Amino acid sequence: MIEKNHMATYAVIGDPIDHSLSPNIHSAAFRELNLEHSYIAYRIPKGELEEGIEALKKIKIAGFNVTIPHKVEMMKFLDKTDESCSIIGAVNTVTNDNGTLKGYNTDMDGFLDPIKKKEIQIKGRKILLLGAGGAARAIVAGFAKEHAASITIANRTLENAKKLAMFSEQVGLKSKYVKIDEVGGTAKDYDIIVNATSVGLKNEPSPISLEGISSNTIVYDIIYMPMNTDFLKKAKEKGAKIIFGYEMLLGQAVRAFEIWHGMEAPYNAMKRALLGGV
Ligand SMILES: NC(=O)c1ccc[n+]([C@@H]2O[C@H](COP(=O)([O-])OP(=O)(O)OC[C@H]3O[C@@H](n4cnc5c(N)ncnc54)[C@H](OP(=O)(O)O)[C@@H]3O)[C@@H](O)[C@H]2O)c1
């Protein structure tokens, strides 16, 4: 573990990386706690991960976050994995202990964090999950851990939905899968609806109809930029309880901070940095 006031360097790796909000969030935490660490964004193109990691080891990086496109490939370069990381099969947070790299996946706890903060019960609830990519996999693991009743995975490519539904069954969560354009008017049959597709990043209309949902429905979009997606706007119009993507982003950063520094993260300072930067 890194001592307070020890000057250590942290990073986020990925490509593209120049718009990453992680340097802002973690630097704000360092300022708040008077830690003399630094956090940098480091672009590693696809196919150059091995060399990139060697370079990070040479500068004695203390830890780093991993984002698109390296979350799955990074697994090959780890010496140790924590349980979240091995279940999900993808890594977003790494610690470096004198050259020994240990991987964690804080997306799952980061996703669950705002649900828990709002005291929303997951146990026994029916879930509709849109998307079947990397983030959706961490979300399925989270709902399984919290004992949701069942999950329906709706995705553009049915084969990917099927694979994720199989994973869901493996981790103990009853699942079904459908094509996303076949969701039709069924949104009202679910307690919690999550968008984990990339539809909305470019201000596209909501990927499904939210007709019939009510103030009892929880609607969660993991897209954080833009903050107010059409999906969330439509949910708000129906009076549903909504959760923003930035809340997950903050949750995963808080968890990564606590893994690296072994102390409570300054949540409010990190939130201010994030919302100021969105
Ligand atoms: N808030 C956070 O902390 C956080 C964390 C991670 C990710 N995210 C966000 O979550 C989103 C997904 O990330 P990811 O890592 O899971 O990406 P990914 O692995 O590339 O998966 C993308 C998903 O979106 C679907 N999709 C893409 N274009 C679509 C379209 N035009 N119509 C319908 N479905 C479409 C894909 O369906 P197919 O299977 O058919 O390709 C797939 O299910 C991104 O926008 C990312 O920014 C947020």
The ligand as an SDF file (V2000), in Angstrom:
LIG
                    3D

 48 52  0  0  0  0  0  0  0  0999 V2000
  -21.1200    4.9480  -16.4390 N   0  0  0  0  0  0  0  0  0  0  0  0
  -20.0480    4.1770  -16.4860 C   0  0  0  0  0  0  0  0  0  0  0  0
  -19.2470    4.1200  -15.5470 O   0  0  0  0  0  0  0  0  0  0  0  0
  -19.8090    3.3010  -17.6870 C   0  0  0  0  0  0  0  0  0  0  0  0
  -18.9410    2.1940  -17.6060 C   0  0  0  0  0  0  0  0  0  0  0  0
  -18.7550    1.3990  -18.7430 C   0  0  0  0  0  0  0  0  0  0  0  0
  -19.4110    1.7250  -19.9230 C   0  0  0  0  0  0  0  0  0  0  0  0
  -20.2360    2.8040  -19.9820 N   0  0  0  0  0  0  0  0  0  0  0  0
  -20.9700    3.1410  -21.2230 C   0  0  0  0  0  0  0  0  0  0  0  0
  -21.7420    2.0100  -21.5790 O   0  0  0  0  0  0  0  0  0  0  0  0
  -21.8530    1.8580  -22.9830 C   0  0  0  0  0  0  0  0  0  0  0  0
  -21.5170    0.4290  -23.3760 C   0  0  0  0  0  0  0  0  0  0  0  0
  -20.1680    0.1500  -23.0330 O   0  0  0  0  0  0  0  0  0  0  0  0
  -19.5050   -1.2960  -23.2910 P   0  0  0  0  0  0  0  0  0  0  0  0
  -18.1360   -1.2260  -22.7750 O   0  0  0  0  0  0  0  0  0  0  0  0
  -20.4200   -2.3850  -22.8310 O   0  0  0  0  0  0  0  0  0  0  0  0
  -19.4940   -1.2960  -24.9020 O   0  0  0  0  0  0  0  0  0  0  0  0
  -19.5070   -2.5560  -25.8850 P   0  0  0  0  0  0  0  0  0  0  0  0
  -18.8950   -3.7450  -25.2550 O   0  0  0  0  0  0  0  0  0  0  0  0
  -18.9600   -2.0360  -27.1770 O   0  0  0  0  0  0  0  0  0  0  0  0
  -21.0890   -2.8800  -26.0940 O   0  0  0  0  0  0  0  0  0  0  0  0
  -21.9310   -2.0000  -26.7970 C   0  0  0  0  0  0  0  0  0  0  0  0
  -23.3820   -2.4770  -26.7200 C   0  0  0  0  0  0  0  0  0  0  0  0
  -24.2100   -1.5030  -27.3810 O   0  0  0  0  0  0  0  0  0  0  0  0
  -24.9500   -2.1570  -28.4430 C   0  0  0  0  0  0  0  0  0  0  0  0
  -25.1160   -1.2300  -29.5700 N   0  0  0  0  0  0  0  0  0  0  0  0
  -24.1430   -0.4900  -30.1660 C   0  0  0  0  0  0  0  0  0  0  0  0
  -24.6760    0.2450  -31.1560 N   0  0  0  0  0  0  0  0  0  0  0  0
  -26.0130   -0.0370  -31.1870 C   0  0  0  0  0  0  0  0  0  0  0  0
  -27.1080    0.4080  -31.9970 C   0  0  0  0  0  0  0  0  0  0  0  0
  -26.9330    1.3150  -32.9670 N   0  0  0  0  0  0  0  0  0  0  0  0
  -28.3490   -0.0750  -31.7360 N   0  0  0  0  0  0  0  0  0  0  0  0
  -28.5450   -0.9800  -30.7260 C   0  0  0  0  0  0  0  0  0  0  0  0
  -27.5440   -1.4460  -29.9310 N   0  0  0  0  0  0  0  0  0  0  0  0
  -26.2980   -0.9770  -30.1650 C   0  0  0  0  0  0  0  0  0  0  0  0
  -24.1190   -3.3560  -28.8020 C   0  0  0  0  0  0  0  0  0  0  0  0
  -24.9460   -4.3120  -29.4430 O   0  0  0  0  0  0  0  0  0  0  0  0
  -24.3400   -5.4810  -30.4090 P   0  0  0  0  0  0  0  0  0  0  0  0
  -24.0470   -6.6420  -29.4940 O   0  0  0  0  0  0  0  0  0  0  0  0
  -25.4340   -5.7410  -31.3670 O   0  0  0  0  0  0  0  0  0  0  0  0
  -23.1100   -4.9030  -31.0580 O   0  0  0  0  0  0  0  0  0  0  0  0
  -23.6360   -3.8090  -27.4000 C   0  0  0  0  0  0  0  0  0  0  0  0
  -24.6710   -4.4860  -26.7300 O   0  0  0  0  0  0  0  0  0  0  0  0
  -20.9040    2.9110  -23.5760 C   0  0  0  0  0  0  0  0  0  0  0  0
  -21.7010    3.9800  -24.0130 O   0  0  0  0  0  0  0  0  0  0  0  0
  -20.0510    3.3660  -22.4120 C   0  0  0  0  0  0  0  0  0  0  0  0
  -19.7150    4.7320  -22.4980 O   0  0  0  0  0  0  0  0  0  0  0  0
  -20.4530    3.5860  -18.8750 C   0  0  0  0  0  0  0  0  0  0  0  0
  1  2  1  0
  2  3  2  0
  2  4  1  0
  4  5  1  0
  4 48  2  0
  5  6  2  0
  6  7  1  0
  7  8  2  0
  8  9  1  0
  8 48  1  0
  9 10  1  0
  9 46  1  0
 10 11  1  0
 11 12  1  0
 11 44  1  0
 12 13  1  0
 13 14  1  0
 14 15  2  0
 14 16  1  0
 14 17  1  0
 17 18  1  0
 18 19  2  0
 18 20  1  0
 18 21  1  0
 21 22  1  0
 22 23  1  0
 23 24  1  0
 23 42  1  0
 24 25  1  0
 25 26  1  0
 25 36  1  0
 26 27  1  0
 26 35  1  0
 27 28  2  0
 28 29  1  0
 29 30  1  0
 29 35  2  0
 30 31  1  0
 30 32  2  0
 32 33  1  0
 33 34  2  0
 34 35  1  0
 36 37  1  0
 36 42  1  0
 37 38  1  0
 38 39  2  0
 38 40  1  0
 38 41  1  0
 42 43  1  0
 44 45  1  0
 44 46  1  0
 46 47  1  0
M  CHG  2   8   1  16  -1
M  END
$$$$
